Every structure is written in structure tokens, then in C-alpha cells.
Amino acid sequence: MSSAQPSHAQAVHPTAPAAVHKTGMLPLVALAIGFVMAMLDVTVVNVGLSNIADSLAAPLSTLVWIVDGYTLTFAAMLMVGGALADRFGARRLYLTGLFLFVLASLLCGAAPNGPFLVAARLLQGLGAAFFMPSSLSLLTHVYEDDRVRARMLGVWSATVGLAAAVGPLVGGVLIHWMGWRSVFLINVPVGVVGLLMARRLIPQVARHERALNLYSHVAGVVMLAGLSFVLIQGPVYGWTSQRILAGLAVTLLALAALVRHEMRGIAPLLPKALFATPQFAAANGIGFMINFGVYGNLFYLALFLQQGRGADALQTGLQLVPMMAVIFFGNLTSGRMAAHWGPRVPLLLGLSVGALFTALMTTLRPETPYWLLAAIGAAANLGVSTAIPAMTTVVMQVAGKAHANSAAAALNANRQIGALVGVAVMGAVLHTFDGWGLRNPLAFGMMAAAYAIALWLVWRFVGVVKKQLAARGA
């Protein structure tokens, strides 16, 4: 993620108390609150889709927008959030983004209809895009001692992994006892506590001026909005309708404008040095494909469990736990493997396992025993989650210290775009085809193909990072 870096030429004017408990846990808790809420909102909503559809009489396309609306503004504005944090200060943007997120959560919980809920989800994604790039930056400034910082980053990573794992269960429990609105309304008191803690415990860090490439940012937003419209509304209006063709034209024109402007090199979003070797582009392609599969799978599987197998929200949350919990263990295993053999081995192994077991999921039917479904789904997620940290390692190795922030922001944005497209495509499969006997082979087949493409990218481009960096004198 993009994050603010201090400029020693400028004075720092802290608005938080000088005596911050930098070695305590409270600052970590303050920053983790926002991050965990944002992570949970990616997963808990999937569990409540059927309840939302029944309550608001929302069609399938609206359900896809409810999931993808959040991802759309988050992905589109993520790099803007990093640039604004540099310009106006990480602490200020963190507080602003968290306030927007809490306000949007309140609006989501009070939504009277589907379009209102979609609009509130768009605002939620904007808030997350503002505070998430700043959170890690602030964490590194709060904990100045290297050993303390390393320990806190370990706790941070474990907390984020745990949030992703328990998200469906949390959503299922909340919906079962208090209805679907509770998955949004719970953010309000938690977020207010987070705001108060951050104001009290997190110091201000120095700002530094950075060119804000409005042209490229606007072109990127238009491109993603157009792509989302085409993929989500295509099955509704018809793929050859004038609306969809116009949306496709807008998407392509925005993409062409973005590429042209970036190639001209006028305050580009990404330094050209990142593209000196093919690994950077390949790793971003891998990130896109992984998130296409992971989030497309979560969206599709939640609806399959509820609409195909008759599970309620609580049962869906419980049934997804084994398949999500393995992600935490896969992340841990990846680090140990990469330390011994480098990132190529966990990437190849993880994606091979993910592609194989996702391909096996094409055989699933509503009458398939749950234990078999859970075992195959868990094995697929365990493999893919082993590849994710190794993919990040490749990006950081290629970027080096000079371009680490830009590279991390680009990778996160690409992964969010992959999630957006994955959910939209799974929605199109559900909308276009009838019967799980046809839907499952198509949906899981596309997810397996995405992992296979990522595997090919690893095989073709990843593995000579250190050699090429040495040749460049890095």
C-alpha cells in the first residue's frame, strides 16, 4: 500500500500527545480497528446476500453491486489515498477515511432499498481507500524501535489473517441474531472507539508535497466504473445492447487515455523503473488472478451454499470457516518456505495445488456431502494462500527501497481490481445460466483457469529476480 514518508526538511506539528506509549499495544489496537473492519466488510457481506435480497427485493445484479461497489471505490481510490496521505498527512487522512467509513456503515445499516445500499457501499470503499494506505505508515512511525516494530507487524499480520478467516462466521452469527443490517451497524460503535483512540494515541507525521496526477486517477476511476457496469449489467441489458456497448467504449477510451498519459511520463502513477524487468508486471498479473479466484470463489460459494444447498446465514458462516481458516496457516507456511527456497517455490507449489483442487470443485453438486466440499475448498485455499505472501515478496524485491511504496500500492490496487472482476464474472455466470450442474463447472472452471494463468506467469517470469537485480546494480 502507498504510505506517507516523512520529509526532514519540514517540521512536524503533532496534534496528539507527545508521550505516546510507543512500546505498548494500544496504538496498534487503535490502527488495527479500522483495518480489521475494512477486512471484515469484504467477507461478512457475502454471507448476508440472500437475506438482503429477500429484505430489499434486490435482484442478483444489485447483490453484485453491493459487493463490488465497495471494491470499486476502494480499488479506484487506493493510490489516490496514498498520494493524499503524503500531501495532507497520514494521520489526518486516516481519521478522515475512518470517519467516512463509519458514516457509510450507518447509512448501509439504514438502507431502505438496494440502490441506496449500493451508494452507501461506494462511500464505504472510499473511506477504506483513504485510511488503509495510512495505517501501515502510521504504524511504522509509532513504533520506532526496529525490534518492537517487527513484533508489532507480526501481530498486525496475524490479526488481519484472523479477521479474514472469521469474517463469514462473524457475519453469520450477527445475521442470525440481529439481521443483516447488524453487519454494518456494528461498525459504528467500534469505529467511534477507533476514532477516539487514534486521536489520542497516534502522533502526527510530517507531510511532503507530491504531485497528484489527477488526469491518470480520473481515467482509472472511469475505466473501472465502466468495466464494472459492463460486467455486472451485461446479463441484465444484454451483451450487445446499446448501453453495454457504450459502457465498453467508455472503458476502452479511458484505458487508452490512462496508458497514453502514463507513457508520456508526466508525474506517472508508477515509476518507469519498476518495469525495467518483467517480474513486476508478472507479479501484478499473478495478484490479479489470485484475487479473481479467491473473492470470486467466496461470493459464488456463499450463494451456492444458501441457494443451492439451503443453508441459512449462520450455517453458511459455519460451513465457510474451515475453508477460510486455512488461509491463515497458508500465509505462515509461505514465509518459512520462502526463507529456505525463495519465493518461486511457494508460488509454484501453492498455485499448482490451488488450480488442481479448484478444478475438482467443478464436480460439486447440491447433493455433494459437506465434508467433501469443505475438504476440497480448504485444500484449494490453502494452496493459494501459500502463494500470496511469496507474490508480495517478489514485488518488493523488484521494487527495492526506492520504489517500495509505489509498488505496494500498485499491487494492492491490482488485487482489488481482480476481486472486482472475479465477483462480477461469477455474478454473470449465476445470472446467465440455470442449474448448478452447469453453473459450477463454468464458475469453478474459470477460477481454476485464473490460477493456471498465474502459475504460467510464475513459471515464465519469476525466479531470476536476484540475478536481474544484481545485473542492474540494485
C-alpha positions in Angstrom: 0.0 0.0 0.0 1.1 3.5 -0.6 2.1 5.3 2.6 3.4 8.7 3.6 7.1 9.1 4.2 8.4 12.0 6.4 10.3 14.9 5.0 13.1 16.0 7.3 13.0 19.5 5.7 9.6 20.1 7.2 8.8 20.5 10.9 6.4 18.1 12.5 3.5 19.7 14.4 2.0 16.8 16.4 -1.6 17.2 17.4 -1.5 14.1 19.6 0.2 14.0 23.0 3.9 13.8 22.9 4.1 11.0 25.4 2.8 8.2 23.2 3.1 4.7 24.5 5.2 3.6 21.6 6.1 0.2 23.1 2.5 -0.6 24.2 -0.3 -2.4 22.4 -2.9 0.4 22.4 -1.6 2.3 19.3 -1.6 -1.0 17.4 -5.1 -1.7 18.6 -6.2 1.9 17.5 -4.8 1.4 14.0 -5.9 -2.2 13.7 -9.6 -1.4 14.4 -10.1 0.3 11.1 -8.1 -2.2 9.1 -10.0 -5.2 10.6 -13.4 -3.5 10.0 -12.4 -3.0 6.3 -11.2 -6.6 6.0 -14.4 -8.0 7.7 -16.6 -5.9 5.4 -15.1 -7.7 2.4 -16.2 -11.1 3.7 -19.2 -10.7 6.0 -21.4 -9.2 3.4 -21.3 -12.3 1.2 -22.9 -14.4 4.0 -25.9 -12.0 4.1 -26.6 -11.7 0.4 -29.7 -13.9 0.4 -31.1 -12.1 3.4 -30.5 -8.7 1.8 -32.1 -10.0 -1.4 -35.2 -11.1 0.5 -35.4 -7.9 2.7 -34.9 -5.3 -0.1 -36.3 -7.3 -3.0 -32.9 -6.9 -4.6 -32.1 -8.7 -7.9 -28.9 -10.6 -8.5 -27.3 -7.6 -10.3 -27.9 -5.4 -7.2 -26.3 -8.1 -5.0 -23.2 -8.0 -7.2 -23.1 -4.2 -7.0 -23.4 -4.4 -3.2 -20.2 -6.5 -3.1 -18.4 -4.8 -6.0 -19.4 -1.2 -5.1 -17.2 -1.4 -2.1 -14.3 -2.9 -4.1 -14.7 -0.5 -7.0 -14.1 2.7 -5.0 -11.5 1.0 -2.8 -9.5 -0.1 -5.8 -10.0 3.1 -7.8 -9.1 5.4 -5.0 -6.4 3.4 -3.2 -3.5 5.1 -4.9 -5.2 8.5 -4.5 -5.4 7.7 -0.8 -1.6 7.2 -0.7 -0.9 10.4 -2.5 -3.3 12.4 -0.3 -1.7 11.0 2.8 1.6 12.3 1.5 0.2 15.7 0.8 -2.1 16.3 3.8 -0.6 14.0 6.4 -1.1 10.3 7.1 -2.9 10.9 10.5 -5.3 13.4 9.1 -6.3 11.2 6.2 -6.6 8.1 8.4 -9.1 9.9 10.6 -11.0 11.3 7.7 -11.2 7.9 6.0 -12.3 6.2 9.2 -15.0 8.8 9.8 -16.3 8.3 6.2 -16.3 4.5 6.7 -18.2 4.8 10.0 -20.8 7.2 8.4 -21.2 4.9 5.4 -21.7 1.9 7.7 -24.5 3.7 9.4 -26.1 4.5 6.0 -25.7 0.9 4.9 -27.5 -0.3 8.1 -30.3 2.2 7.4 -30.7 1.5 3.7 -34.3 1.4 2.6 -33.6 -0.2 -0.8 -30.9 -1.7 -2.9 -29.7 1.4 -4.8 -29.3 3.3 -1.5 -27.3 0.4 -0.1 -25.1 0.3 -3.2 -24.4 4.1 -2.9 -23.5 3.6 0.8 -21.1 0.8 -0.1 -19.4 3.1 -2.6 -18.9 5.6 0.2 -17.6 2.8 2.4 -15.0 1.8 -0.2 -13.9 5.5 -0.5 -13.4 5.7 3.3 -11.3 2.5 3.3 -9.2 3.7 0.4 -8.4 6.8 2.5 -7.5 5.2 5.8 -5.9 1.8 4.8 -2.8 3.2 3.0 -2.1 5.4 6.0 -2.5 2.7 8.7 0.8 0.9 8.0 2.7 4.1 7.6 1.5 5.4 10.9 2.3 2.0 12.5 5.9 2.3 11.4 6.1 5.8 12.8 4.6 4.9 16.2 7.0 2.0 16.8 10.4 3.5 16.1 12.4 0.7 17.6 13.2 -1.9 14.9 12.6 -4.9 17.1 9.4 -3.6 18.6 8.2 -2.7 15.1 8.9 -6.2 13.8 7.0 -7.7 16.6 4.0 -5.4 16.1 4.0 -6.0 12.4 3.8 -9.8 13.1 0.8 -9.2 15.4 -0.7 -7.0 12.8 -0.4 -9.6 10.0 -1.8 -12.3 12.3 -4.7 -10.1 13.2 -5.5 -9.3 9.6 -5.3 -13.0 8.7 -7.6 -13.9 11.6 -10.1 -11.3 10.5 -10.3 -12.7 7.0 -10.7 -16.2 8.4 -13.5 -15.5 10.9 -15.3 -13.0 8.7 -18.0 -15.3 7.4 -18.6 -16.7 10.9 -19.0 -13.3 12.4 -21.4 -12.3 9.6 -23.4 -15.5 10.1 -23.7 -15.0 13.9 -24.7 -11.3 13.6 -27.3 -12.0 10.9 -28.7 -15.0 12.7 -29.3 -13.0 15.9 -29.9 -9.4 14.7 -30.5 -9.4 11.0 -28.3 -8.4 8.0 -28.2 -4.7 9.0 -26.2 -5.6 12.0 -23.1 -6.5 9.9 -22.9 -2.8 9.0 -24.2 -1.2 12.2 -21.6 -3.0 14.4 -19.0 -0.8 12.7 -20.5 2.3 14.2 -19.6 1.9 17.9 -16.4 0.0 17.0 -15.4 2.8 14.6 -16.1 5.6 17.0 -13.9 3.9 19.6 -11.2 3.6 16.9 -11.5 7.3 16.0 -11.2 8.3 19.7 -8.2 6.0 20.3 -6.4 7.2 17.1 -6.9 10.9 18.0 -5.5 10.2 21.5 -2.7 7.7 20.7 -1.4 8.3 17.2 1.0 11.2 16.6 1.1 13.4 13.5 3.8 12.7 11.0 5.4 15.1 8.6 3.9 15.8 5.2 5.7 16.1 2.0 4.5 17.6 -1.3 3.9 15.1 -4.0 2.4 15.7 -7.5 -1.2 14.5 -7.6 -1.7 13.1 -11.1 -5.4 13.9 -11.4 -5.6 13.0 -15.1 -4.5 9.4 -14.6 -6.5 9.0 -11.4 -9.7 10.2 -13.1 -9.0 8.0 -16.2 -8.5 5.0 -13.9 -11.8 5.6 -12.0 -13.8 6.0 -15.2 -12.2 2.8 -16.6 -13.0 0.7 -13.5 -16.5 2.2 -13.3 -17.1 1.4 -17.0 -15.7 -2.1 -16.6 -17.9 -2.8 -13.6 -21.0 -1.5 -15.4 -20.3 -3.8 -18.4 -19.7 -6.9 -16.4 -22.5 -6.5 -13.9 -25.2 -5.1 -16.1 -24.3 -7.1 -19.3 -26.5 -10.0 -18.3 -29.3 -7.6 -17.4 -29.4 -5.4 -20.5 -27.9 -7.9 -22.9 -24.3 -8.1 -24.0 -24.9 -6.4 -27.4 -27.3 -3.7 -26.1 -26.5 -0.1 -26.8 -25.9 0.7 -23.1 -23.4 -2.1 -22.7 -21.6 -1.3 -25.9 -21.4 2.4 -24.9 -20.1 1.3 -21.5 -17.4 -0.8 -23.2 -16.5 2.1 -25.4 -16.0 4.4 -22.4 -14.0 1.7 -20.6 -11.6 1.3 -23.6 -11.2 5.0 -24.2 -10.4 5.6 -20.5 -7.9 2.8 -20.6 -6.2 4.2 -23.7 -6.1 7.7 -22.2 -4.6 6.3 -19.0 -1.9 4.3 -20.8 -1.1 7.2 -23.1 -0.7 9.7 -20.3 1.4 7.3 -18.2 3.7 6.6 -21.1 4.3 10.3 -21.6 5.9 10.3 -18.1 4.2 13.4 -16.7 4.1 12.6 -13.0 3.3 9.0 -13.7 1.4 6.9 -11.1 4.2 4.3 -11.3 7.9 4.9 -11.8 9.1 3.6 -15.1 12.0 1.9 -13.3 9.5 -0.7 -12.0 9.0 -2.0 -15.5 12.7 -2.5 -16.2 12.3 -6.2 -15.5 9.2 -8.3 -16.4 8.8 -9.6 -12.8 6.9 -6.5 -11.6 4.2 -6.8 -14.3 4.1 -10.6 -13.9 3.6 -10.3 -10.1 0.8 -7.9 -10.6 -0.8 -10.2 -13.1 -0.5 -13.0 -10.5 -2.1 -10.8 -7.9 -5.0 -10.0 -10.2 -5.6 -13.7 -11.0 -5.3 -14.8 -7.4 -7.9 -12.3 -6.2 -10.1 -13.1 -9.1 -10.3 -16.7 -7.9 -10.3 -16.1 -4.1 -13.0 -13.4 -4.0 -15.0 -14.8 -6.9 -15.0 -18.2 -5.0 -16.2 -16.6 -1.8 -19.0 -14.8 -3.5 -20.1 -17.8 -5.5 -19.7 -20.3 -2.8 -21.8 -18.3 -0.3 -24.7 -18.2 -2.7 -24.2 -21.9 -3.7 -24.4 -22.9 0.0 -27.5 -20.8 0.6 -29.4 -21.1 -2.7 -28.2 -24.4 -3.9 -27.9 -26.3 -0.6 -30.5 -24.5 1.5 -28.1 -23.2 4.3 -29.1 -20.1 6.3 -26.7 -17.3 7.1 -25.4 -18.9 10.3 -24.9 -22.3 8.7 -23.2 -20.6 5.7 -20.8 -18.8 8.1 -20.0 -22.0 10.0 -19.5 -24.0 6.8 -17.1 -21.5 5.3 -14.9 -21.4 8.4 -12.7 -24.4 7.6 -12.2 -23.2 4.1 -11.3 -19.7 5.3 -9.2 -20.6 8.4 -6.6 -22.4 6.3 -5.7 -19.1 4.7 -4.0 -18.1 8.0 -1.9 -21.2 8.0 -1.0 -20.9 4.4 0.3 -17.4 4.9 2.5 -18.6 7.8 3.8 -21.6 5.8 4.7 -19.4 2.8 7.1 -17.3 4.8 9.0 -20.3 6.0 9.2 -21.8 2.6 10.4 -18.5 1.0 13.1 -18.2 3.7 14.5 -21.6 2.7 13.9 -21.7 -1.1 12.9 -18.2 -2.2 9.5 -17.0 -3.4 9.4 -19.1 -6.6 8.8 -22.5 -4.7 5.8 -21.4 -2.6 4.3 -19.7 -5.7 4.7 -22.8 -7.9 3.5 -25.2 -5.2 0.7 -23.0 -3.9 -0.8 -22.2 -7.3 -0.5 -25.8 -8.5 -2.5 -27.0 -5.5 -5.0 -24.1 -5.8 -5.6 -24.8 -9.6 -5.9 -28.6 -9.1 -8.4 -28.5 -6.2 -10.4 -25.6 -7.7 -10.7 -27.7 -10.8 -12.0 -30.6 -8.7 -14.7 -28.2 -7.4 -16.3 -28.2 -10.9 -17.7 -31.6 -9.9 -19.6 -30.2 -6.9 -23.4 -30.6 -6.8 -26.0 -29.5 -4.3 -26.2 -33.1 -3.0 -22.4 -33.4 -2.6 -21.5 -34.3 1.1 -20.4 -31.3 3.0 -17.2 -32.9 4.3 -16.1 -33.4 0.7 -16.9 -29.9 -0.3 -15.1 -28.5 2.7 -12.0 -30.7 2.2 -11.7 -29.7 -1.5 -12.4 -26.0 -0.8 -9.9 -25.9 2.1 -7.2 -27.5 0.1 -7.7 -25.0 -2.7 -7.5 -22.0 -0.4 -4.5 -23.5 1.5 -2.6 -23.7 -1.8 -3.5 -20.2 -3.0 -2.8 -18.6 0.5 0.7 -20.1 0.4 1.3 -18.2 -2.9 0.1 -14.8 -1.7 3.0 -13.7 0.6 5.5 -15.0 -1.9 3.9 -12.9 -4.6 4.3 -9.8 -2.4 7.9 -10.7 -1.8 8.6 -10.8 -5.5 7.1 -7.3 -5.9 9.2 -5.9 -3.0 12.4 -7.5 -4.3 11.9 -6.0 -7.8 10.9 -2.5 -6.4 13.7 -2.1 -3.9 13.6 0.5 -1.2 13.3 3.4 -3.6 10.0 2.3 -5.1 8.5 0.1 -2.4 5.5 2.4 -1.6 4.5 2.8 -5.3 4.9 -0.9 -6.0 2.9 -2.0 -2.9 0.1 0.4 -3.8 0.0 -0.9 -7.4 -0.1 -4.5 -6.2 -2.9 -3.8 -3.8 -4.9 -1.9 -6.4 -4.4 -4.7 -9.0 -5.5 -7.3 -6.5 -8.7 -5.3 -5.7 -9.4 -5.0 -9.4 -9.0 -8.8 -9.6 -11.5 -9.2 -6.8 -14.0 -6.8 -8.5 -13.8 -8.6 -11.8 -14.0 -12.1 -10.2 -17.2 -11.2 -8.3 -18.7 -9.6 -11.4 -17.9 -12.6 -13.6 -19.4 -15.0 -11.0 -22.5 -12.9 -10.9 -22.7 -13.1 -14.7 -22.5 -16.9 -14.6 -25.3 -17.0 -12.0 -27.5 -14.6 -13.9 -26.9 -16.2 -17.4 -27.1 -19.9 -16.7 -29.7 -22.0 -14.9 -28.9 -25.1 -12.8 -25.9 -25.8 -10.6 -24.9 -28.7 -12.8 -24.0 -26.1 -15.5 -23.0 -23.2 -13.3 -20.5 -25.0 -11.1 -18.3 -26.3 -13.9 -18.3 -22.9 -15.6 -17.6 -20.8 -12.4 -15.0 -23.1 -10.8 -13.5 -23.8 -14.2 -12.8 -20.1 -14.7 -11.3 -19.8 -11.2 -9.1 -22.8 -11.9 -8.1 -21.2 -15.2 -7.1 -18.0 -13.4 -4.8 -19.9 -11.0 -3.4 -21.8 -14.0 -2.6 -18.5 -15.8 -0.9 -17.2 -12.6 1.1 -20.4 -12.4 2.3 -19.9 -16.0 3.3 -16.3 -15.2 5.4 -17.6 -12.3 7.0 -20.4 -14.4 7.8 -17.9 -17.2 8.8 -14.8 -15.4 9.6 -15.4 -11.7 12.7 -17.0 -10.5 15.5 -14.8 -11.7 14.7 -11.7 -9.6 18.0 -11.6 -7.7 20.1 -12.2 -10.9 18.5 -9.4 -12.8 18.6 -7.0 -9.8 22.3 -7.8 -9.5 22.8 -7.0 -13.2 21.1 -3.6 -12.6 23.3 -3.0 -9.6 20.4 -3.0 -7.1 
